[in-house]
Amino acid sequence: MAAPRSLVVLAALVLSACGGERGQTPVAPGAPTAGATPELTGPGYAPAAGGAPYVGVTVADAGRVGGRVVYKGAPRPPRPIQVTKDSAVCGVVAHTEESLVVGTDGGIRYAVVSIGPIGRGKAWPAAAKPSLDQHGCWFIPHVQVIPAGAILDVVNSDGILHNIHTYPKHNLPANMAQPKFKKVLSLPFPAPDVVKVNCDVHSWMSAWIVVAAHPYYAVTDERGAFTLEGVPHGTYTLSAWHETLGTRDQSITVPAGGAAEATIIFQE
């Protein structure tokens, strides 16, 4: 992961690739693993206060947090991906790198925004089992949030050899071949974490899995916009993470039944 650049937070607040041995190798909880990304420090990325599990409840007079993550300045243009293997599958669609995607109005895509600390709030919404697809030798989606305790299905839609290589800090790493006949590999993520995923067969493939302790997380869209719904009123730390720009925190107060807005600006 690239070292964070020298960044300045200008306004109220932002966010956040498959590999050799076969199988999963246990590691001690909290032990560093090769290639792991630094741990997030904002309270929105930690378990509930005191280590207690998050509790889903009915939230009366719930509020909303919304806003954008914006890049001020002239970001480097994304580099085109050079396909060096399996071009009949991998070279059908041209791609550019997604480590920093900035729209025409400055919005930063694929940042992860959360609030915390929070031990009680809305329940996790019912959702399909999370998945990470390999399609055209490209991970889809590039960044996603899944609940702690979830099992992630890694799908091989390409019908060629891939290799799933994960770099967690608080979960078991995986380094597993996924040949064309192995359509799905299932990976458990019991603990909150930020996990990089690579494919060692196709070196340009990368993705990020944010394993969340509670449901108040959002991945920014192409405009850099995010929304957190059903928030209990109160004052929180609003945390934002991006894979190359780093992490930023700021205080935000959510009124009962109301909305709080924040703009997070990164500048070189």
Backbone torsions as a table, in degrees:
resi	resn	phi	psi	omega
1	MET	NA	134.6	-177.7
2	ALA	-66.9	144.5	178.3
3	ALA	-66.0	141.4	179.7
4	PRO	-59.0	139.7	176.2
5	ARG	-76.9	172.7	175.9
6	SER	-73.6	110.1	-171.8
7	LEU	-119.5	152.3	176.9
8	VAL	-124.5	127.2	174.3
9	VAL	-86.4	116.1	-174.2
10	LEU	-95.4	-28.7	-177.6
11	ALA	-141.3	179.4	-178.5
12	ALA	-53.7	99.7	153.3
13	LEU	76.4	NA	NA
14	VAL	NA	179.1	-179.1
15	LEU	-140.7	-171.5	-171.9
16	SER	-78.9	NA	NA
17	ALA	NA	NA	NA
18	CYS	NA	171.1	-127.6
19	GLY	158.1	168.2	-124.0
20	GLY	-103.1	-71.5	-174.4
21	GLU	-73.5	157.7	-178.4
22	ARG	-98.4	139.5	175.6
23	GLY	92.7	-174.1	-179.2
24	GLN	-109.3	141.2	-178.9
25	THR	-112.4	118.6	-179.6
26	PRO	-63.3	146.1	173.7
27	VAL	-134.8	156.3	178.2
28	ALA	-66.4	142.4	179.4
29	PRO	-55.0	130.0	178.4
30	GLY	83.5	-5.2	-179.4
31	ALA	-72.6	139.2	179.5
32	PRO	-70.4	149.6	176.0
33	THR	-123.4	150.5	-176.6
34	ALA	-57.5	130.4	177.3
35	GLY	80.7	3.0	-177.1
36	ALA	-69.6	147.5	176.4
37	THR	-79.3	149.8	177.6
38	PRO	-57.8	147.4	-178.5
39	GLU	-67.8	140.8	173.8
40	LEU	-69.7	142.3	-176.1
41	THR	-107.2	-16.7	-179.0
42	GLY	-66.1	146.6	-177.6
43	PRO	-63.1	-21.1	176.8
44	GLY	-67.3	-14.3	-178.1
45	TYR	-106.2	10.0	-178.4
46	ALA	-112.7	160.8	173.9
47	PRO	-60.6	167.9	179.8
48	ALA	-58.3	159.0	-176.8
49	ALA	-51.2	133.7	178.9
50	GLY	77.7	5.3	179.5
51	GLY	80.7	3.2	-179.9
52	ALA	-70.1	148.0	178.6
53	PRO	-68.6	150.0	177.3
54	TYR	-65.5	141.3	-178.7
55	VAL	-118.7	125.0	176.6
56	GLY	-85.7	129.4	-178.6
57	VAL	-137.3	171.6	171.4
58	THR	-78.9	126.4	-176.2
59	VAL	-99.3	113.8	176.8
60	ALA	-81.5	142.5	178.3
61	ASP	52.2	44.7	-178.0
62	ALA	-64.3	146.5	178.3
63	GLY	-110.9	-173.7	-177.8
64	ARG	-138.0	144.2	172.4
65	VAL	-118.3	128.5	179.2
66	GLY	-140.0	169.1	177.7
67	GLY	157.7	-162.4	-178.9
68	ARG	-138.5	155.6	170.3
69	VAL	-111.2	123.6	-169.6
70	VAL	-129.0	144.4	175.5
71	TYR	-106.4	124.4	178.4
72	LYS	-105.1	126.1	-177.1
73	GLY	124.1	-163.2	-178.5
74	ALA	-111.7	95.7	179.8
75	PRO	-67.6	153.4	176.0
76	ARG	-63.8	141.0	178.3
77	PRO	-67.5	143.3	179.5
78	PRO	-65.2	138.1	-178.9
79	ARG	-80.7	141.2	174.3
80	PRO	-68.4	144.7	179.2
81	ILE	-78.7	129.9	176.2
82	GLN	-95.0	112.0	179.7
83	VAL	-81.7	120.5	-176.0
84	THR	-114.5	2.0	-177.2
85	LYS	-156.0	147.9	176.2
86	ASP	51.8	48.5	-174.2
87	SER	-64.8	-24.8	179.1
88	ALA	-63.9	-26.3	177.1
89	VAL	-104.0	-45.5	-172.2
90	CYS	-80.8	-20.3	-174.0
91	GLY	-102.4	10.6	-178.1
92	VAL	-69.2	-41.5	179.0
93	VAL	-115.7	130.6	178.3
94	ALA	-77.1	137.7	179.5
95	HIS	-126.5	156.6	169.0
96	THR	-120.1	156.1	-177.4
97	GLU	-61.2	151.4	-175.4
98	GLU	-116.5	14.8	-178.2
99	SER	-67.7	-22.6	171.7
100	LEU	-150.4	105.4	-178.8
101	VAL	-112.8	113.3	-178.1
102	VAL	-119.8	126.6	-179.3
103	GLY	-77.9	175.9	-177.3
104	THR	-64.3	-25.2	177.9
105	ASP	-98.6	14.3	174.6
106	GLY	89.5	-3.2	-179.5
107	GLY	-67.6	136.8	-179.7
108	ILE	-96.5	119.3	177.6
109	ARG	-85.5	154.2	175.1
110	TYR	67.6	29.4	166.3
111	ALA	-90.1	152.0	179.0
112	VAL	-115.7	124.5	-176.9
113	VAL	-117.2	139.3	178.2
114	SER	-148.5	168.3	172.4
115	ILE	-119.0	161.2	176.3
116	GLY	176.7	176.7	-9.1
117	PRO	-72.5	149.0	179.1
118	ILE	-149.1	125.1	-178.0
119	GLY	-106.7	-18.8	-179.5
120	ARG	-138.4	138.8	179.5
121	GLY	178.0	-158.5	-177.0
122	LYS	-62.3	151.1	177.5
123	ALA	-73.0	156.0	173.4
124	TRP	-59.0	133.6	178.4
125	PRO	-69.4	148.4	175.5
126	ALA	-64.3	132.6	-176.9
127	ALA	-150.5	158.6	175.4
128	ALA	-65.9	156.9	177.3
129	LYS	-56.4	131.4	-177.4
130	PRO	-65.4	148.5	-179.9
131	SER	-143.8	156.8	174.5
132	LEU	-128.8	114.0	-174.8
133	ASP	-96.6	143.6	171.5
134	GLN	-109.0	105.3	-173.3
135	HIS	-132.3	118.3	-175.9
136	GLY	65.4	30.7	-178.1
137	CYS	59.2	45.5	-178.6
138	TRP	-145.5	131.8	176.6
139	PHE	-78.1	132.4	177.9
140	ILE	-131.7	118.6	2.9
141	PRO	-85.8	168.7	179.0
142	HIS	-71.6	-39.9	177.9
143	VAL	-133.5	135.4	174.3
144	GLN	-147.6	157.5	176.4
145	VAL	-109.2	132.1	175.5
146	ILE	-128.6	155.2	179.2
147	PRO	-72.6	144.2	170.4
148	ALA	-57.9	134.1	-176.1
149	GLY	98.0	-7.6	-178.9
150	ALA	-77.9	158.1	171.8
151	ILE	-110.2	122.8	-177.6
152	LEU	-95.2	125.4	173.9
153	ASP	-88.6	118.8	175.2
154	VAL	-97.0	116.5	-170.6
155	VAL	-103.2	135.3	174.7
156	ASN	-104.6	96.6	178.9
157	SER	-89.7	-2.0	-172.5
158	ASP	-89.6	-24.3	-177.6
159	GLY	70.6	25.5	174.4
160	ILE	-133.6	173.0	-179.3
161	LEU	-72.2	126.6	166.9
162	HIS	-121.0	173.7	176.1
163	ASN	-145.0	117.4	-176.2
164	ILE	-86.5	121.1	-179.3
165	HIS	-130.7	111.5	-178.5
166	THR	-106.6	151.8	-178.6
167	TYR	-127.0	76.8	179.6
168	PRO	-87.6	172.2	171.9
169	LYS	-113.7	-32.5	-174.8
170	HIS	-122.7	9.6	176.5
171	ASN	-128.7	171.6	178.2
172	LEU	-72.3	133.7	174.9
173	PRO	-74.2	155.1	175.5
174	ALA	-126.4	141.8	176.2
175	ASN	-145.6	88.7	-165.5
176	MET	-134.5	131.9	173.3
177	ALA	-69.2	142.2	174.9
178	GLN	-128.7	85.2	179.7
179	PRO	-68.1	171.8	-172.3
180	LYS	-62.3	-26.4	-179.4
181	PHE	-83.5	-8.6	179.2
182	LYS	-98.3	88.7	-172.5
183	LYS	-66.5	-37.7	-175.6
184	VAL	-135.2	135.3	168.0
185	LEU	-116.0	134.3	-178.2
186	SER	-108.9	126.5	-176.4
187	LEU	-120.5	125.1	178.0
188	PRO	-84.5	143.8	175.8
189	PHE	-132.5	83.9	-176.1
190	PRO	-74.3	-23.0	-171.5
191	ALA	-117.6	149.1	174.1
192	PRO	-55.7	140.3	-171.6
193	ASP	-171.4	167.7	166.9
194	VAL	-125.5	118.6	-167.0
195	VAL	-122.4	123.0	172.9
196	LYS	-85.9	141.6	178.5
197	VAL	-122.5	128.7	176.9
198	ASN	-122.5	163.8	167.1
199	CYS	-120.2	114.8	-178.4
200	ASP	-74.8	-16.7	176.0
201	VAL	-74.5	-37.7	-179.9
202	HIS	-124.8	96.9	-165.9
203	SER	-64.3	-19.0	-178.9
204	TRP	-81.8	-8.6	-176.5
205	MET	-82.8	126.4	176.6
206	SER	-151.6	150.7	177.1
207	ALA	-152.5	169.7	179.3
208	TRP	-132.7	136.1	176.1
209	ILE	-116.6	117.6	174.0
210	VAL	-97.7	115.2	-178.7
211	VAL	-95.2	113.7	-166.7
212	ALA	-101.5	143.4	178.3
213	ALA	-81.7	-19.2	-178.9
214	HIS	-150.5	169.4	-172.3
215	PRO	-83.9	1.5	-176.6
216	TYR	-88.3	65.9	177.0
217	TYR	-132.5	151.3	174.9
218	ALA	-150.1	144.0	173.5
219	VAL	-99.0	129.5	-177.2
220	THR	-68.1	147.6	179.9
221	ASP	-89.5	-167.5	-175.1
222	GLU	-65.5	-18.3	175.7
223	ARG	-92.8	-1.3	-175.2
224	GLY	80.3	12.6	-175.6
225	ALA	-86.2	150.1	176.1
226	PHE	-145.1	154.9	175.4
227	THR	-143.2	134.3	173.0
228	LEU	-118.4	116.2	-176.4
229	GLU	-102.6	159.9	174.1
230	GLY	67.6	37.1	-175.8
231	VAL	-89.3	127.9	173.2
232	PRO	-61.6	142.5	-178.9
233	HIS	-65.1	148.1	-179.2
234	GLY	149.0	-178.1	-179.7
235	THR	-106.0	132.5	-176.0
236	TYR	-133.4	168.9	165.0
237	THR	-93.6	122.2	175.3
238	LEU	-91.0	117.0	-175.1
239	SER	-113.3	141.7	178.7
240	ALA	-135.5	139.1	-178.1
241	TRP	-132.6	141.6	174.1
242	HIS	-138.3	144.3	-171.5
243	GLU	-61.4	-27.9	177.9
244	THR	-115.1	-22.2	-176.3
245	LEU	-92.3	-15.8	176.6
246	GLY	97.0	-157.6	-173.5
247	THR	-122.7	140.6	174.9
248	ARG	-136.2	143.3	-179.6
249	ASP	-124.5	149.9	169.2
250	GLN	-157.1	157.8	179.1
251	SER	-79.4	143.9	176.5
252	ILE	-145.5	139.4	179.8
253	THR	-112.5	127.4	-178.0
254	VAL	-105.7	117.4	179.9
255	PRO	-76.5	154.4	177.2
256	ALA	-60.5	123.1	179.0
257	GLY	68.0	8.6	-176.6
258	GLY	-116.8	-166.4	-176.4
259	ALA	-129.7	147.5	173.4
260	ALA	-124.5	136.4	-177.5
261	GLU	-116.2	146.6	178.8
262	ALA	-144.5	142.1	172.4
263	THR	-120.1	128.8	-177.8
264	ILE	-112.0	119.5	-175.0
265	ILE	-119.3	125.9	173.2
266	PHE	-105.2	136.6	178.7
267	GLN	-139.7	138.8	176.2
268	GLU	-79.1	NA	NA
